[in-house]
Amino acid sequence: MLQALNEHQAHDHEGSPVKPGDQKARYAMLGVGSNLYRAAMRWLLDVGALVPVEEANEQLRNAVGAQHRSFAFKITRHGLNMLRGV
């Protein structure tokens, strides 16, 4: 998922906003909303590869049915380093 977000949105730029969605999930071979998709997003957040963009997510926080694909994140230096194998 991280690679798909980087290749299609961040383009190796730390702090670039990324927004998971159906297309990125398909590139990562994950079903949007699946348990594996949710686990992957939680893991990327837990390890600090992505951080939420608080301002953009404010209104979505309490929306019924909102999932990670609805929220905006920023790719971190750590996330880019993970992709580079550093």
C-alpha positions in Angstrom: 0.0 0.0 0.0 2.8 2.4 0.9 4.5 1.7 -2.5 1.2 2.4 -4.3 0.7 5.6 -2.5 4.2 6.8 -3.2 4.3 5.8 -6.8 0.9 7.4 -7.6 0.8 10.4 -5.3 3.9 11.2 -3.2 6.6 10.6 -5.9 9.4 10.2 -3.2 8.6 13.6 -1.6 8.6 13.5 2.2 5.5 15.2 3.6 3.5 14.8 0.4 -0.2 14.4 1.1 -1.6 11.0 0.0 -5.1 9.7 0.0 -5.7 6.0 -0.1 -8.6 4.9 -2.3 -9.9 2.2 -4.5 -7.3 2.5 -7.2 -4.4 2.5 -4.8 -5.8 -0.5 -3.0 -6.1 -2.4 -6.3 -2.5 -1.6 -7.1 -1.5 -3.0 -3.7 -3.8 -6.0 -4.4 -5.9 -5.3 -1.4 -9.7 -5.2 -1.2 -10.8 -1.8 0.0 -12.4 -2.1 3.4 -11.1 -5.7 3.8 -9.5 -6.8 7.1 -6.1 -6.9 5.3 -6.5 -3.4 3.9 -7.4 -2.0 7.4 -4.6 -3.9 9.0 -2.1 -2.6 6.4 -3.2 1.0 7.0 -3.1 0.6 10.8 0.4 -0.9 10.5 1.7 2.0 8.3 0.3 4.4 10.9 1.7 2.5 13.8 5.3 2.3 12.4 5.2 6.0 11.4 5.3 5.5 7.6 2.2 7.7 7.3 0.8 10.4 9.6 -2.7 11.7 9.4 -3.4 15.2 8.1 -5.5 16.5 11.0 -7.0 19.5 9.3 -8.2 17.6 6.3 -9.6 14.7 8.4 -11.5 16.9 11.0 -14.9 16.7 9.2 -14.5 13.0 8.4 -13.8 11.8 11.9 -17.4 11.2 12.9 -18.8 10.4 9.4 -20.7 7.2 9.3 -18.9 4.6 7.2 -15.7 6.6 6.9 -12.7 4.4 6.4 -9.0 5.0 5.9 -9.6 5.6 2.2 -11.6 8.7 3.1 -8.8 10.2 5.1 -5.7 12.2 4.1 -2.2 11.3 5.2 1.4 12.4 4.7 4.1 10.1 3.8 7.0 10.4 6.2 10.8 10.2 5.8 10.6 6.8 7.6 8.0 5.6 5.1 10.3 6.6 2.2 13.2 4.9 3.9 11.2 1.7 4.3 10.5 1.7 0.5 14.2 2.3 -0.2 15.2 -0.6 2.2 17.1 1.8 4.5 
